[in-house]
């Protein structure tokens, strides 16, 4: 099962995660390249937008 699907699947799962675990999930998801972003990661694209 994909990480994002597992986390967003039920509210009870999110409620059981600590802030550190949620931050790790966010970092994992934002570090994955996306085809829609030309295989850049969301973090890379955000960095480009903020640097412009």
PDBQT receptor file of N, H, CA, C and O in Angstrom, charges set to zero:
ATOM      1  N   UNK A   1       0.841  -1.178   0.000  1.00  0.00    +0.000 N 
ATOM      2  CA  UNK A   1       0.000   0.000   0.000  1.00  0.00    +0.000 C 
ATOM      3  C   UNK A   1       0.885   1.241   0.000  1.00  0.00    +0.000 C 
ATOM      4  O   UNK A   1       1.905   1.293   0.688  1.00  0.00    +0.000 OA
ATOM      5  N   UNK A   2       0.486   2.225  -0.772  1.00  0.00    +0.000 N 
ATOM      6  H   UNK A   2      -0.342   2.183  -1.332  1.00  0.00    +0.000 HD
ATOM      7  CA  UNK A   2       1.253   3.463  -0.835  1.00  0.00    +0.000 C 
ATOM      8  C   UNK A   2       1.168   4.225   0.480  1.00  0.00    +0.000 C 
ATOM      9  O   UNK A   2       0.153   4.184   1.175  1.00  0.00    +0.000 OA
ATOM     10  N   UNK A   3       2.240   4.914   0.805  1.00  0.00    +0.000 N 
ATOM     11  H   UNK A   3       3.065   4.947   0.241  1.00  0.00    +0.000 HD
ATOM     12  CA  UNK A   3       2.329   5.643   2.066  1.00  0.00    +0.000 C 
ATOM     13  C   UNK A   3       1.236   6.691   2.198  1.00  0.00    +0.000 C 
ATOM     14  O   UNK A   3       0.570   6.755   3.231  1.00  0.00    +0.000 OA
ATOM     15  N   UNK A   4       1.041   7.501   1.188  1.00  0.00    +0.000 N 
ATOM     16  H   UNK A   4       1.583   7.448   0.349  1.00  0.00    +0.000 HD
ATOM     17  CA  UNK A   4       0.024   8.545   1.243  1.00  0.00    +0.000 C 
ATOM     18  C   UNK A   4      -1.369   7.983   1.411  1.00  0.00    +0.000 C 
ATOM     19  O   UNK A   4      -2.185   8.547   2.141  1.00  0.00    +0.000 OA
ATOM     20  N   UNK A   5      -1.649   6.878   0.745  1.00  0.00    +0.000 N 
ATOM     21  H   UNK A   5      -0.986   6.420   0.153  1.00  0.00    +0.000 HD
ATOM     22  CA  UNK A   5      -2.953   6.233   0.863  1.00  0.00    +0.000 C 
ATOM     23  C   UNK A   5      -3.131   5.688   2.267  1.00  0.00    +0.000 C 
ATOM     24  O   UNK A   5      -4.203   5.830   2.855  1.00  0.00    +0.000 OA
ATOM     25  N   UNK A   6      -2.101   5.070   2.808  1.00  0.00    +0.000 N 
ATOM     26  H   UNK A   6      -1.230   4.955   2.331  1.00  0.00    +0.000 HD
ATOM     27  CA  UNK A   6      -2.190   4.502   4.156  1.00  0.00    +0.000 C 
ATOM     28  C   UNK A   6      -2.470   5.585   5.182  1.00  0.00    +0.000 C 
ATOM     29  O   UNK A   6      -3.302   5.397   6.070  1.00  0.00    +0.000 OA
ATOM     30  N   UNK A   7      -1.793   6.705   5.071  1.00  0.00    +0.000 N 
ATOM     31  H   UNK A   7      -1.117   6.858   4.350  1.00  0.00    +0.000 HD
ATOM     32  CA  UNK A   7      -1.957   7.788   6.045  1.00  0.00    +0.000 C 
ATOM     33  C   UNK A   7      -3.306   8.465   5.880  1.00  0.00    +0.000 C 
ATOM     34  O   UNK A   7      -3.960   8.784   6.873  1.00  0.00    +0.000 OA
ATOM     35  N   UNK A   8      -3.736   8.688   4.646  1.00  0.00    +0.000 N 
ATOM     36  H   UNK A   8      -3.205   8.428   3.839  1.00  0.00    +0.000 HD
ATOM     37  CA  UNK A   8      -4.982   9.419   4.430  1.00  0.00    +0.000 C 
ATOM     38  C   UNK A   8      -6.206   8.523   4.439  1.00  0.00    +0.000 C 
ATOM     39  O   UNK A   8      -7.332   9.014   4.358  1.00  0.00    +0.000 OA
ATOM     40  N   UNK A   9      -6.004   7.209   4.537  1.00  0.00    +0.000 N 
ATOM     41  H   UNK A   9      -5.090   6.810   4.603  1.00  0.00    +0.000 HD
ATOM     42  CA  UNK A   9      -7.105   6.258   4.449  1.00  0.00    +0.000 C 
ATOM     43  C   UNK A   9      -8.131   6.444   5.555  1.00  0.00    +0.000 C 
ATOM     44  O   UNK A   9      -9.333   6.432   5.287  1.00  0.00    +0.000 OA
ATOM     45  N   UNK A  10      -7.691   6.613   6.769  1.00  0.00    +0.000 N 
ATOM     46  H   UNK A  10      -6.715   6.623   6.987  1.00  0.00    +0.000 HD
ATOM     47  CA  UNK A  10      -8.640   6.793   7.872  1.00  0.00    +0.000 C 
ATOM     48  C   UNK A  10      -8.115   7.840   8.839  1.00  0.00    +0.000 C 
ATOM     49  O   UNK A  10      -6.909   7.963   9.049  1.00  0.00    +0.000 OA
ATOM     50  N   UNK A  11      -9.037   8.592   9.422  1.00  0.00    +0.000 N 
ATOM     51  H   UNK A  11     -10.018   8.492   9.252  1.00  0.00    +0.000 HD
ATOM     52  CA  UNK A  11      -8.673   9.624  10.380  1.00  0.00    +0.000 C 
ATOM     53  C   UNK A  11      -8.033   9.007  11.622  1.00  0.00    +0.000 C 
ATOM     54  O   UNK A  11      -7.134   9.601  12.217  1.00  0.00    +0.000 OA
ATOM     55  N   UNK A  12      -8.488   7.832  12.011  1.00  0.00    +0.000 N 
ATOM     56  H   UNK A  12      -9.219   7.349  11.528  1.00  0.00    +0.000 HD
ATOM     57  CA  UNK A  12      -7.956   7.210  13.225  1.00  0.00    +0.000 C 
ATOM     58  C   UNK A  12      -6.468   6.899  13.087  1.00  0.00    +0.000 C 
ATOM     59  O   UNK A  12      -5.738   6.953  14.077  1.00  0.00    +0.000 OA
ATOM     60  N   UNK A  13      -6.013   6.580  11.899  1.00  0.00    +0.000 N 
ATOM     61  H   UNK A  13      -6.607   6.536  11.096  1.00  0.00    +0.000 HD
ATOM     62  CA  UNK A  13      -4.578   6.336  11.703  1.00  0.00    +0.000 C 
ATOM     63  C   UNK A  13      -3.786   7.619  11.904  1.00  0.00    +0.000 C 
ATOM     64  O   UNK A  13      -2.737   7.613  12.550  1.00  0.00    +0.000 OA
ATOM     65  N   UNK A  14      -4.286   8.718  11.353  1.00  0.00    +0.000 N 
ATOM     66  H   UNK A  14      -5.137   8.724  10.829  1.00  0.00    +0.000 HD
ATOM     67  CA  UNK A  14      -3.589  10.002  11.504  1.00  0.00    +0.000 C 
ATOM     68  C   UNK A  14      -3.565  10.429  12.956  1.00  0.00    +0.000 C 
ATOM     69  O   UNK A  14      -2.574  10.994  13.419  1.00  0.00    +0.000 OA
ATOM     70  N   UNK A  15      -4.631  10.172  13.676  1.00  0.00    +0.000 N 
ATOM     71  H   UNK A  15      -5.436   9.713  13.301  1.00  0.00    +0.000 HD
ATOM     72  CA  UNK A  15      -4.706  10.574  15.081  1.00  0.00    +0.000 C 
ATOM     73  C   UNK A  15      -3.695   9.843  15.947  1.00  0.00    +0.000 C 
ATOM     74  O   UNK A  15      -3.321  10.343  17.008  1.00  0.00    +0.000 OA
ATOM     75  N   UNK A  16      -3.249   8.676  15.519  1.00  0.00    +0.000 N 
ATOM     76  H   UNK A  16      -3.553   8.270  14.657  1.00  0.00    +0.000 HD
ATOM     77  CA  UNK A  16      -2.315   7.878  16.313  1.00  0.00    +0.000 C 
ATOM     78  C   UNK A  16      -0.853   8.210  16.021  1.00  0.00    +0.000 C 
ATOM     79  O   UNK A  16       0.044   7.733  16.716  1.00  0.00    +0.000 OA
ATOM     80  N   UNK A  17      -0.613   9.023  14.997  1.00  0.00    +0.000 N 
ATOM     81  H   UNK A  17      -1.342   9.410  14.433  1.00  0.00    +0.000 HD
ATOM     82  CA  UNK A  17       0.757   9.377  14.634  1.00  0.00    +0.000 C 
ATOM     83  C   UNK A  17       1.232  10.570  15.451  1.00  0.00    +0.000 C 
ATOM     84  O   UNK A  17       0.462  11.487  15.736  1.00  0.00    +0.000 OA
ATOM     85  N   UNK A  18       2.496  10.549  15.823  1.00  0.00    +0.000 N 
ATOM     86  H   UNK A  18       3.122   9.804  15.592  1.00  0.00    +0.000 HD
ATOM     87  CA  UNK A  18       3.078  11.689  16.528  1.00  0.00    +0.000 C 
ATOM     88  C   UNK A  18       3.430  12.773  15.512  1.00  0.00    +0.000 C 
ATOM     89  O   UNK A  18       3.426  12.529  14.305  1.00  0.00    +0.000 OA
ATOM     90  N   UNK A  19       3.729  13.957  16.004  1.00  0.00    +0.000 N 
ATOM     91  H   UNK A  19       3.732  14.155  16.984  1.00  0.00    +0.000 HD
ATOM     92  CA  UNK A  19       4.123  15.048  15.119  1.00  0.00    +0.000 C 
ATOM     93  C   UNK A  19       5.386  14.695  14.341  1.00  0.00    +0.000 C 
ATOM     94  O   UNK A  19       5.516  15.042  13.167  1.00  0.00    +0.000 OA
ATOM     95  N   UNK A  20       6.307  14.010  14.992  1.00  0.00    +0.000 N 
ATOM     96  H   UNK A  20       6.202  13.728  15.946  1.00  0.00    +0.000 HD
ATOM     97  CA  UNK A  20       7.546  13.597  14.327  1.00  0.00    +0.000 C 
ATOM     98  C   UNK A  20       7.257  12.594  13.208  1.00  0.00    +0.000 C 
ATOM     99  O   UNK A  20       7.866  12.657  12.140  1.00  0.00    +0.000 OA
ATOM    100  N   UNK A  21       6.332  11.679  13.455  1.00  0.00    +0.000 N 
ATOM    101  H   UNK A  21       5.837  11.628  14.323  1.00  0.00    +0.000 HD
ATOM    102  CA  UNK A  21       5.975  10.704  12.425  1.00  0.00    +0.000 C 
ATOM    103  C   UNK A  21       5.284  11.386  11.252  1.00  0.00    +0.000 C 
ATOM    104  O   UNK A  21       5.538  11.039  10.098  1.00  0.00    +0.000 OA
ATOM    105  N   UNK A  22       4.412  12.352  11.534  1.00  0.00    +0.000 N 
ATOM    106  H   UNK A  22       4.206  12.633  12.472  1.00  0.00    +0.000 HD
ATOM    107  CA  UNK A  22       3.753  13.097  10.461  1.00  0.00    +0.000 C 
ATOM    108  C   UNK A  22       4.772  13.895   9.642  1.00  0.00    +0.000 C 
ATOM    109  O   UNK A  22       4.659  13.975   8.419  1.00  0.00    +0.000 OA
ATOM    110  N   UNK A  23       5.756  14.478  10.308  1.00  0.00    +0.000 N 
ATOM    111  H   UNK A  23       5.848  14.412  11.302  1.00  0.00    +0.000 HD
ATOM    112  CA  UNK A  23       6.809  15.220   9.603  1.00  0.00    +0.000 C 
ATOM    113  C   UNK A  23       7.612  14.279   8.705  1.00  0.00    +0.000 C 
ATOM    114  O   UNK A  23       7.999  14.657   7.599  1.00  0.00    +0.000 OA
ATOM    115  N   UNK A  24       7.860  13.069   9.171  1.00  0.00    +0.000 N 
ATOM    116  H   UNK A  24       7.546  12.762  10.069  1.00  0.00    +0.000 HD
ATOM    117  CA  UNK A  24       8.593  12.091   8.364  1.00  0.00    +0.000 C 
ATOM    118  C   UNK A  24       7.778  11.677   7.141  1.00  0.00    +0.000 C 
ATOM    119  O   UNK A  24       8.331  11.512   6.054  1.00  0.00    +0.000 OA
ATOM    120  N   UNK A  25       6.487  11.511   7.311  1.00  0.00    +0.000 N 
ATOM    121  H   UNK A  25       6.038  11.645   8.195  1.00  0.00    +0.000 HD
ATOM    122  CA  UNK A  25       5.606  11.173   6.179  1.00  0.00    +0.000 C 
ATOM    123  C   UNK A  25       5.615  12.315   5.174  1.00  0.00    +0.000 C 
ATOM    124  O   UNK A  25       5.737  12.080   3.972  1.00  0.00    +0.000 OA
ATOM    125  N   UNK A  26       5.488  13.553   5.652  1.00  0.00    +0.000 N 
ATOM    126  H   UNK A  26       5.390  13.744   6.629  1.00  0.00    +0.000 HD
ATOM    127  CA  UNK A  26       5.496  14.712   4.757  1.00  0.00    +0.000 C 
ATOM    128  C   UNK A  26       6.813  14.800   3.996  1.00  0.00    +0.000 C 
ATOM    129  O   UNK A  26       6.817  15.075   2.796  1.00  0.00    +0.000 OA
ATOM    130  N   UNK A  27       7.924  14.571   4.678  1.00  0.00    +0.000 N 
ATOM    131  H   UNK A  27       7.920  14.348   5.653  1.00  0.00    +0.000 HD
ATOM    132  CA  UNK A  27       9.235  14.628   4.018  1.00  0.00    +0.000 C 
ATOM    133  C   UNK A  27       9.344  13.532   2.960  1.00  0.00    +0.000 C 
ATOM    134  O   UNK A  27       9.875  13.763   1.874  1.00  0.00    +0.000 OA
ATOM    135  N   UNK A  28       8.848  12.356   3.276  1.00  0.00    +0.000 N 
ATOM    136  H   UNK A  28       8.417  12.168   4.158  1.00  0.00    +0.000 HD
ATOM    137  CA  UNK A  28       8.881  11.238   2.313  1.00  0.00    +0.000 C 
ATOM    138  C   UNK A  28       8.050  11.570   1.078  1.00  0.00    +0.000 C 
ATOM    139  O   UNK A  28       8.501  11.368  -0.049  1.00  0.00    +0.000 OA
ATOM    140  N   UNK A  29       6.854  12.072   1.288  1.00  0.00    +0.000 N 
ATOM    141  H   UNK A  29       6.488  12.235   2.204  1.00  0.00    +0.000 HD
ATOM    142  CA  UNK A  29       5.974  12.380   0.153  1.00  0.00    +0.000 C 
ATOM    143  C   UNK A  29       6.501  13.561  -0.666  1.00  0.00    +0.000 C 
ATOM    144  O   UNK A  29       6.415  13.542  -1.894  1.00  0.00    +0.000 OA
ATOM    145  N   UNK A  30       7.042  14.584  -0.007  1.00  0.00    +0.000 N 
ATOM    146  H   UNK A  30       7.112  14.600   0.990  1.00  0.00    +0.000 HD
ATOM    147  CA  UNK A  30       7.552  15.750  -0.725  1.00  0.00    +0.000 C 
ATOM    148  C   UNK A  30       8.894  15.490  -1.383  1.00  0.00    +0.000 C 
ATOM    149  O   UNK A  30       9.344  16.292  -2.201  1.00  0.00    +0.000 OA
ATOM    150  N   UNK A  31       9.539  14.386  -1.041  1.00  0.00    +0.000 N 
ATOM    151  H   UNK A  31       9.173  13.735  -0.377  1.00  0.00    +0.000 HD
ATOM    152  CA  UNK A  31      10.815  14.035  -1.646  1.00  0.00    +0.000 C 
ATOM    153  C   UNK A  31      10.693  13.107  -2.839  1.00  0.00    +0.000 C 
ATOM    154  O   UNK A  31      11.699  12.727  -3.437  1.00  0.00    +0.000 OA
ATOM    155  N   UNK A  32       9.477  12.742  -3.186  1.00  0.00    +0.000 N 
ATOM    156  H   UNK A  32       8.659  13.050  -2.700  1.00  0.00    +0.000 HD
ATOM    157  CA  UNK A  32       9.258  11.841  -4.326  1.00  0.00    +0.000 C 
ATOM    158  C   UNK A  32       9.074  12.641  -5.612  1.00  0.00    +0.000 C 
ATOM    159  O   UNK A  32       8.266  13.569  -5.649  1.00  0.00    +0.000 OA
ATOM    160  N   UNK A  33       9.805  12.299  -6.658  1.00  0.00    +0.000 N 
ATOM    161  H   UNK A  33      10.462  11.545  -6.628  1.00  0.00    +0.000 HD
ATOM    162  CA  UNK A  33       9.628  12.990  -7.945  1.00  0.00    +0.000 C 
ATOM    163  C   UNK A  33       8.218  12.760  -8.493  1.00  0.00    +0.000 C 
ATOM    164  O   UNK A  33       7.637  11.690  -8.316  1.00  0.00    +0.000 OA
ATOM    165  N   UNK A  34       7.685  13.775  -9.157  1.00  0.00    +0.000 N 
ATOM    166  H   UNK A  34       8.157  14.645  -9.301  1.00  0.00    +0.000 HD
ATOM    167  CA  UNK A  34       6.341  13.691  -9.736  1.00  0.00    +0.000 C 
ATOM    168  C   UNK A  34       6.424  13.900 -11.240  1.00  0.00    +0.000 C 
ATOM    169  O   UNK A  34       7.094  14.818 -11.713  1.00  0.00    +0.000 OA
ATOM    170  N   UNK A  35       5.743  13.049 -11.981  1.00  0.00    +0.000 N 
ATOM    171  H   UNK A  35       5.199  12.303 -11.597  1.00  0.00    +0.000 HD
ATOM    172  CA  UNK A  35       5.702  13.185 -13.431  1.00  0.00    +0.000 C 
ATOM    173  C   UNK A  35       5.113  14.535 -13.829  1.00  0.00    +0.000 C 
ATOM    174  O   UNK A  35       5.587  15.169 -14.772  1.00  0.00    +0.000 OA
ATOM    175  N   UNK A  36       4.074  14.976 -13.105  1.00  0.00    +0.000 N 
ATOM    176  H   UNK A  36       3.690  14.461 -12.339  1.00  0.00    +0.000 HD
ATOM    177  CA  UNK A  36       3.419  16.247 -13.422  1.00  0.00    +0.000 C 
ATOM    178  C   UNK A  36       4.315  17.454 -13.180  1.00  0.00    +0.000 C 
ATOM    179  O   UNK A  36       4.026  18.548 -13.664  1.00  0.00    +0.000 OA
ATOM    180  N   UNK A  37       5.393  17.266 -12.439  1.00  0.00    +0.000 N 
ATOM    181  H   UNK A  37       5.628  16.377 -12.046  1.00  0.00    +0.000 HD
ATOM    182  CA  UNK A  37       6.340  18.357 -12.179  1.00  0.00    +0.000 C 
ATOM    183  C   UNK A  37       7.615  18.184 -13.001  1.00  0.00    +0.000 C 
ATOM    184  O   UNK A  37       8.653  18.755 -12.666  1.00  0.00    +0.000 OA
ATOM    185  N   UNK A  38       7.542  17.405 -14.066  1.00  0.00    +0.000 N 
ATOM    186  H   UNK A  38       6.699  16.940 -14.338  1.00  0.00    +0.000 HD
ATOM    187  CA  UNK A  38       8.725  17.167 -14.891  1.00  0.00    +0.000 C 
ATOM    188  C   UNK A  38       9.782  16.376 -14.139  1.00  0.00    +0.000 C 
ATOM    189  O   UNK A  38      10.981  16.593 -14.315  1.00  0.00    +0.000 OA
ATOM    190  N   UNK A  39       9.330  15.467 -13.311  1.00  0.00    +0.000 N 
ATOM    191  H   UNK A  39       8.356  15.290 -13.168  1.00  0.00    +0.000 HD
ATOM    192  CA  UNK A  39      10.161  14.578 -12.489  1.00  0.00    +0.000 C 
ATOM    193  C   UNK A  39      10.970  15.320 -11.434  1.00  0.00    +0.000 C 
ATOM    194  O   UNK A  39      11.971  14.808 -10.932  1.00  0.00    +0.000 OA
ATOM    195  N   UNK A  40      10.529  16.526 -11.102  1.00  0.00    +0.000 N 
ATOM    196  H   UNK A  40       9.716  16.942 -11.510  1.00  0.00    +0.000 HD
ATOM    197  CA  UNK A  40      11.080  17.217  -9.945  1.00  0.00    +0.000 C 
ATOM    198  C   UNK A  40      10.265  16.809  -8.722  1.00  0.00    +0.000 C 
ATOM    199  O   UNK A  40       9.134  16.338  -8.843  1.00  0.00    +0.000 OA
ATOM    200  N   UNK A  41      10.844  16.993  -7.568  1.00  0.00    +0.000 N 
ATOM    201  H   UNK A  41      11.763  17.376  -7.470  1.00  0.00    +0.000 HD
ATOM    202  CA  UNK A  41      10.091  16.744  -6.341  1.00  0.00    +0.000 C 
ATOM    203  C   UNK A  41       9.302  18.004  -5.998  1.00  0.00    +0.000 C 
ATOM    204  O   UNK A  41       9.673  19.092  -6.440  1.00  0.00    +0.000 OA
ATOM    205  N   UNK A  42       8.231  17.887  -5.227  1.00  0.00    +0.000 N 
ATOM    206  H   UNK A  42       7.930  17.004  -4.868  1.00  0.00    +0.000 HD
ATOM    207  CA  UNK A  42       7.520  19.088  -4.795  1.00  0.00    +0.000 C 
ATOM    208  C   UNK A  42       8.438  20.064  -4.049  1.00  0.00    +0.000 C 
ATOM    209  O   UNK A  42       8.295  21.280  -4.180  1.00  0.00    +0.000 OA
ATOM    210  N   UNK A  43       9.366  19.533  -3.281  1.00  0.00    +0.000 N 
ATOM    211  H   UNK A  43       9.482  18.546  -3.175  1.00  0.00    +0.000 HD
ATOM    212  CA  UNK A  43      10.298  20.395  -2.548  1.00  0.00    +0.000 C 
ATOM    213  C   UNK A  43      11.188  21.173  -3.519  1.00  0.00    +0.000 C 
ATOM    214  O   UNK A  43      11.437  22.360  -3.309  1.00  0.00    +0.000 OA
ATOM    215  N   UNK A  44      11.663  20.524  -4.565  1.00  0.00    +0.000 N 
ATOM    216  H   UNK A  44      11.461  19.559  -4.735  1.00  0.00    +0.000 HD
ATOM    217  CA  UNK A  44      12.501  21.211  -5.562  1.00  0.00    +0.000 C 
ATOM    218  C   UNK A  44      11.707  22.305  -6.279  1.00  0.00    +0.000 C 
ATOM    219  O   UNK A  44      12.210  23.409  -6.489  1.00  0.00    +0.000 OA
ATOM    220  N   UNK A  45      10.480  21.996  -6.649  1.00  0.00    +0.000 N 
ATOM    221  H   UNK A  45      10.071  21.099  -6.478  1.00  0.00    +0.000 HD
ATOM    222  CA  UNK A  45       9.655  22.973  -7.353  1.00  0.00    +0.000 C 
ATOM    223  C   UNK A  45       9.340  24.168  -6.458  1.00  0.00    +0.000 C 
ATOM    224  O   UNK A  45       9.377  25.313  -6.909  1.00  0.00    +0.000 OA
ATOM    225  N   UNK A  46       9.035  23.907  -5.214  1.00  0.00    +0.000 N 
ATOM    226  H   UNK A  46       9.005  22.977  -4.847  1.00  0.00    +0.000 HD
ATOM    227  CA  UNK A  46       8.770  24.995  -4.271  1.00  0.00    +0.000 C 
ATOM    228  C   UNK A  46      10.004  25.861  -4.093  1.00  0.00    +0.000 C 
ATOM    229  O   UNK A  46       9.903  27.087  -4.054  1.00  0.00    +0.000 OA
ATOM    230  N   UNK A  47      11.157  25.240  -3.988  1.00  0.00    +0.000 N 
ATOM    231  H   UNK A  47      11.240  24.244  -4.020  1.00  0.00    +0.000 HD
ATOM    232  CA  UNK A  47      12.406  25.994  -3.852  1.00  0.00    +0.000 C 
ATOM    233  C   UNK A  47      12.626  26.906  -5.050  1.00  0.00    +0.000 C 
ATOM    234  O   UNK A  47      13.018  28.062  -4.887  1.00  0.00    +0.000 OA
ATOM    235  N   UNK A  48      12.375  26.394  -6.261  1.00  0.00    +0.000 N 
ATOM    236  H   UNK A  48      12.057  25.455  -6.394  1.00  0.00    +0.000 HD
ATOM    237  CA  UNK A  48      12.510  27.206  -7.472  1.00  0.00    +0.000 C 
ATOM    238  C   UNK A  48      11.540  28.398  -7.469  1.00  0.00    +0.000 C 
ATOM    239  O   UNK A  48      11.906  29.519  -7.823  1.00  0.00    +0.000 OA
ATOM    240  N   UNK A  49      10.308  28.125  -7.065  1.00  0.00    +0.000 N 
ATOM    241  H   UNK A  49      10.011  27.214  -6.777  1.00  0.00    +0.000 HD
ATOM    242  CA  UNK A  49       9.309  29.191  -7.054  1.00  0.00    +0.000 C 
ATOM    243  C   UNK A  49       9.656  30.277  -6.045  1.00  0.00    +0.000 C 
ATOM    244  O   UNK A  49       9.483  31.465  -6.316  1.00  0.00    +0.000 OA
ATOM    245  N   UNK A  50      10.144  29.864  -4.883  1.00  0.00    +0.000 N 
ATOM    246  H   UNK A  50      10.285  28.899  -4.663  1.00  0.00    +0.000 HD
ATOM    247  CA  UNK A  50      10.480  30.845  -3.855  1.00  0.00    +0.000 C 
ATOM    248  C   UNK A  50      11.768  31.610  -4.166  1.00  0.00    +0.000 C 
ATOM    249  O   UNK A  50      11.945  32.738  -3.707  1.00  0.00    +0.000 OA
ATOM    250  N   UNK A  51      12.659  31.004  -4.940  1.00  0.00    +0.000 N 
ATOM    251  H   UNK A  51      12.515  30.088  -5.313  1.00  0.00    +0.000 HD
ATOM    252  CA  UNK A  51      13.916  31.648  -5.288  1.00  0.00    +0.000 C 
ATOM    253  C   UNK A  51      13.755  32.648  -6.434  1.00  0.00    +0.000 C 
ATOM    254  O   UNK A  51      14.600  33.522  -6.629  1.00  0.00    +0.000 OA
ATOM    255  N   UNK A  52      12.675  32.513  -7.180  1.00  0.00    +0.000 N 
ATOM    256  H   UNK A  52      11.988  31.803  -7.022  1.00  0.00    +0.000 HD
ATOM    257  CA  UNK A  52      12.462  33.382  -8.359  1.00  0.00    +0.000 C 
ATOM    258  C   UNK A  52      12.064  34.780  -7.972  1.00  0.00    +0.000 C 
ATOM    259  O   UNK A  52      11.851  35.624  -8.842  1.00  0.00    +0.000 OA
TER     260      UNK A  52
